[in-house]
Each structure stands twice: as C-alpha cells, then as structure tokens.
Amino acid sequence: MIDLYNNDTNQLLGSLTEADLRVLTNALEEESQEDQDYFIDAATIDLLADGRATDHLVQMLRAALGGADGVEIRWRRR
C-alpha cells in the first residue's frame, strides 16, 4: 500500500495504487531518485486530469489543495 500525505501537516490524504504513483512520479519533477515529495497546484492537477490520472487520484489531490494556491504532498509505502 502507498499512502499520500500533506507534507506540511502530516495529514493522511488517502491511499494510492502503483498505477497512481507512476502517474505522479512520471508527471512531476523529482529532485533526486529518493525524492518522495511534490508541490502541486490547480494547474498541476488539471494536467494530471487530462486522462492520465484516475478519478480517485484527481479527487484526492483536489481535496489536498482545498482553497490553497499550492500544497506539498509526499508518498510513503507501508
């Protein structure tokens, strides 16, 4: 299982599938191979929602963003 968190609050946002994780890691910039955190904003979510990401992932990211301009998220395997 892969859990997704708000990096600033450590709030669990939900669980990801391997396919969801691949979408994130392929689409978002990583600073290193060990990097597991990403900055997302509405434009990033719209980019992922073009058919690459599942509805589940898009909804989870939109919920994480809420009304903010952007948010740092991170993933971790259980």
TORPA-4810 file (N, C-alpha, C, O; in nm, 3 decimals):
<nodes>
NODE_1_0.084_-0.118_0.000_0.000_0.000_0.000_0.088_0.124_0.000_0.197_0.125_0.057_M
NODE_2_0.039_0.229_-0.065_0.111_0.355_-0.073_0.021_0.464_-0.017_-0.092_0.481_-0.065_I
NODE_3_0.068_0.537_0.082_-0.011_0.643_0.144_0.038_0.779_0.096_0.158_0.799_0.074_D
NODE_4_-0.056_0.871_0.079_-0.026_1.006_0.036_-0.057_1.101_0.151_-0.163_1.092_0.213_L
NODE_5_0.036_1.192_0.180_0.024_1.283_0.294_0.040_1.428_0.251_0.107_1.458_0.152_Y
NODE_6_-0.021_1.518_0.328_0.011_1.660_0.320_0.146_1.672_0.390_0.159_1.636_0.507_N
NODE_7_0.246_1.723_0.320_0.382_1.725_0.374_0.396_1.823_0.490_0.480_1.802_0.578_N
NODE_8_0.316_1.927_0.493_0.328_2.027_0.599_0.257_1.986_0.727_0.306_2.015_0.837_D
NODE_9_0.141_1.919_0.715_0.061_1.885_0.832_0.071_1.737_0.871_0.024_1.698_0.978_T
NODE_10_0.131_1.655_0.785_0.138_1.510_0.804_0.002_1.443_0.800_-0.012_1.329_0.843_N
NODE_11_-0.100_1.513_0.750_-0.234_1.457_0.738_-0.236_1.352_0.627_-0.189_1.377_0.516_Q
NODE_12_-0.289_1.235_0.658_-0.307_1.131_0.558_-0.417_1.174_0.463_-0.528_1.203_0.505_L
NODE_13_-0.384_1.177_0.333_-0.481_1.218_0.232_-0.555_1.100_0.173_-0.668_1.113_0.127_L
NODE_14_-0.490_0.984_0.174_-0.551_0.864_0.119_-0.445_0.768_0.070_-0.325_0.789_0.090_G
NODE_15_-0.491_0.662_0.006_-0.400_0.559_-0.045_-0.396_0.561_-0.196_-0.494_0.594_-0.262_S
NODE_16_-0.280_0.526_-0.249_-0.256_0.522_-0.393_-0.233_0.380_-0.439_-0.189_0.294_-0.363_L
NODE_17_-0.264_0.356_-0.564_-0.226_0.231_-0.629_-0.088_0.252_-0.691_-0.040_0.365_-0.701_T
NODE_18_-0.025_0.144_-0.732_0.103_0.156_-0.802_0.087_0.239_-0.929_0.174_0.319_-0.963_E
NODE_19_-0.026_0.222_-0.999_-0.051_0.298_-1.122_-0.062_0.448_-1.091_-0.010_0.530_-1.166_A
NODE_20_-0.132_0.483_-0.981_-0.143_0.624_-0.941_-0.005_0.682_-0.911_0.026_0.794_-0.951_D
NODE_21_0.076_0.606_-0.840_0.210_0.652_-0.806_0.293_0.675_-0.932_0.365_0.774_-0.941_L
NODE_22_0.283_0.586_-1.030_0.356_0.603_-1.156_0.314_0.731_-1.226_0.398_0.802_-1.283_R
NODE_23_0.185_0.762_-1.223_0.138_0.886_-1.284_0.204_1.006_-1.217_0.253_1.096_-1.285_V
NODE_24_0.207_1.006_-1.084_0.270_1.117_-1.011_0.419_1.128_-1.041_0.469_1.235_-1.073_L
NODE_25_0.489_1.016_-1.032_0.634_1.021_-1.049_0.675_1.051_-1.192_0.780_1.110_-1.216_T
NODE_26_0.593_1.011_-1.288_0.625_1.039_-1.428_0.594_1.183_-1.467_0.661_1.241_-1.552_N
NODE_27_0.492_1.241_-1.404_0.447_1.374_-1.444_0.512_1.487_-1.363_0.521_1.600_-1.413_A
NODE_28_0.556_1.459_-1.241_0.604_1.565_-1.153_0.755_1.559_-1.138_0.817_1.453_-1.150_L
NODE_29_0.811_1.675_-1.110_0.957_1.689_-1.100_1.009_1.633_-0.968_0.958_1.665_-0.861_E
NODE_30_1.112_1.550_-0.980_1.179_1.496_-0.862_1.319_1.555_-0.857_1.387_1.567_-0.959_E
NODE_31_1.362_1.591_-0.737_1.494_1.649_-0.720_1.602_1.541_-0.714_1.719_1.569_-0.742_E
NODE_32_1.563_1.419_-0.679_1.655_1.306_-0.675_1.574_1.178_-0.688_1.451_1.182_-0.684_S
NODE_33_1.642_1.066_-0.703_1.570_0.939_-0.715_1.503_0.899_-0.585_1.409_0.820_-0.586_Q
NODE_34_1.549_0.953_-0.473_1.490_0.924_-0.343_1.378_1.021_-0.308_1.313_1.006_-0.204_E
NODE_35_1.355_1.120_-0.392_1.255_1.224_-0.367_1.116_1.163_-0.363_1.078_1.088_-0.454_D
NODE_36_1.041_1.194_-0.260_0.905_1.143_-0.245_0.806_1.254_-0.215_0.694_1.227_-0.170_Q
NODE_37_0.845_1.379_-0.238_0.752_1.488_-0.215_0.743_1.576_-0.338_0.837_1.588_-0.416_D
NODE_38_0.626_1.638_-0.353_0.596_1.718_-0.471_0.512_1.838_-0.433_0.433_1.833_-0.338_Y
NODE_39_0.531_1.947_-0.507_0.444_2.064_-0.493_0.338_2.052_-0.601_0.369_2.033_-0.718_F
NODE_40_0.211_2.065_-0.560_0.103_2.063_-0.658_0.019_2.189_-0.645_0.006_2.246_-0.537_I
NODE_41_-0.036_2.231_-0.755_-0.131_2.342_-0.758_-0.243_2.303_-0.854_-0.243_2.193_-0.909_D
NODE_42_-0.338_2.393_-0.874_-0.453_2.362_-0.959_-0.410_2.327_-1.101_-0.467_2.236_-1.162_A
NODE_43_-0.310_2.396_-1.154_-0.263_2.368_-1.290_-0.202_2.228_-1.299_-0.220_2.159_-1.400_A
NODE_44_-0.131_2.186_-1.196_-0.072_2.052_-1.193_-0.183_1.947_-1.194_-0.175_1.848_-1.268_T
NODE_45_-0.285_1.967_-1.114_-0.395_1.872_-1.108_-0.468_1.866_-1.242_-0.504_1.758_-1.288_I
NODE_46_-0.489_1.981_-1.303_-0.554_1.984_-1.435_-0.472_1.907_-1.537_-0.528_1.837_-1.621_D
NODE_47_-0.341_1.919_-1.530_-0.252_1.846_-1.620_-0.268_1.695_-1.601_-0.277_1.620_-1.698_L
NODE_48_-0.272_1.651_-1.476_-0.288_1.509_-1.447_-0.427_1.459_-1.484_-0.445_1.342_-1.517_L
NODE_49_-0.526_1.547_-1.478_-0.664_1.509_-1.504_-0.695_1.497_-1.653_-0.810_1.478_-1.691_A
NODE_50_-0.594_1.509_-1.737_-0.615_1.502_-1.882_-0.637_1.360_-1.932_-0.640_1.335_-2.052_D
NODE_51_-0.652_1.267_-1.840_-0.675_1.128_-1.877_-0.568_1.035_-1.825_-0.586_0.913_-1.828_G
NODE_52_-0.457_1.090_-1.776_-0.351_1.007_-1.721_-0.385_0.954_-1.582_-0.360_0.837_-1.551_R
NODE_53_-0.441_1.041_-1.500_-0.469_1.005_-1.360_-0.610_0.950_-1.346_-0.701_0.986_-1.421_A
NODE_54_-0.625_0.862_-1.249_-0.759_0.810_-1.218_-0.842_0.919_-1.151_-0.787_1.016_-1.099_T
NODE_55_-0.973_0.903_-1.155_-1.060_0.998_-1.085_-1.028_1.001_-0.937_-1.033_1.107_-0.874_D
NODE_56_-0.996_0.885_-0.880_-0.961_0.875_-0.739_-0.841_0.965_-0.706_-0.845_1.041_-0.609_H
NODE_57_-0.736_0.958_-0.787_-0.617_1.039_-0.762_-0.648_1.187_-0.779_-0.607_1.268_-0.696_L
NODE_58_-0.720_1.223_-0.884_-0.753_1.364_-0.907_-0.836_1.419_-0.791_-0.809_1.530_-0.744_V
NODE_59_-0.934_1.345_-0.745_-1.017_1.391_-0.633_-0.934_1.406_-0.506_-0.953_1.501_-0.429_Q
NODE_60_-0.843_1.312_-0.483_-0.758_1.319_-0.364_-0.669_1.444_-0.369_-0.652_1.511_-0.268_M
NODE_61_-0.614_1.474_-0.486_-0.527_1.590_-0.500_-0.607_1.720_-0.487_-0.561_1.815_-0.425_L
NODE_62_-0.726_1.723_-0.544_-0.811_1.844_-0.531_-0.849_1.867_-0.384_-0.851_1.981_-0.338_R
NODE_63_-0.879_1.760_-0.312_-0.911_1.773_-0.169_-0.790_1.822_-0.091_-0.804_1.903_0.000_A
NODE_64_-0.672_1.773_-0.127_-0.550_1.815_-0.058_-0.525_1.964_-0.081_-0.482_2.036_0.009_A
NODE_65_-0.552_2.010_-0.202_-0.530_2.151_-0.236_-0.630_2.241_-0.166_-0.595_2.348_-0.117_L
NODE_66_-0.756_2.197_-0.160_-0.859_2.279_-0.097_-0.863_2.416_-0.162_-0.868_2.426_-0.285_G
NODE_67_-0.861_2.520_-0.083_-0.863_2.657_-0.135_-0.726_2.720_-0.144_-0.714_2.839_-0.176_G
NODE_68_-0.621_2.643_-0.117_-0.485_2.697_-0.119_-0.435_2.715_-0.263_-0.488_2.656_-0.357_A
NODE_69_-0.334_2.797_-0.277_-0.271_2.816_-0.408_-0.188_2.694_-0.446_-0.175_2.662_-0.564_D
NODE_70_-0.131_2.627_-0.347_-0.049_2.509_-0.371_-0.025_2.437_-0.241_-0.046_2.492_-0.132_G
NODE_71_0.019_2.311_-0.252_0.044_2.230_-0.133_0.155_2.130_-0.163_0.166_2.080_-0.275_V
NODE_72_0.237_2.101_-0.064_0.339_1.998_-0.074_0.277_1.865_-0.030_0.217_1.857_0.077_E
NODE_73_0.292_1.763_-0.113_0.246_1.630_-0.077_0.365_1.536_-0.079_0.468_1.565_-0.140_I
NODE_74_0.351_1.422_-0.011_0.455_1.319_-0.014_0.389_1.183_-0.007_0.277_1.170_0.043_R
NODE_75_0.458_1.083_-0.057_0.407_0.948_-0.052_0.502_0.860_0.028_0.621_0.890_0.042_W
NODE_76_0.446_0.751_0.081_0.526_0.656_0.159_0.462_0.519_0.148_0.340_0.504_0.159_R
NODE_77_0.545_0.420_0.126_0.496_0.281_0.124_0.478_0.232_0.267_0.557_0.265_0.356_R
NODE_78_0.373_0.154_0.287_0.350_0.093_0.418_0.432_-0.034_0.429_0.427_-0.101_0.532_R
</nodes>
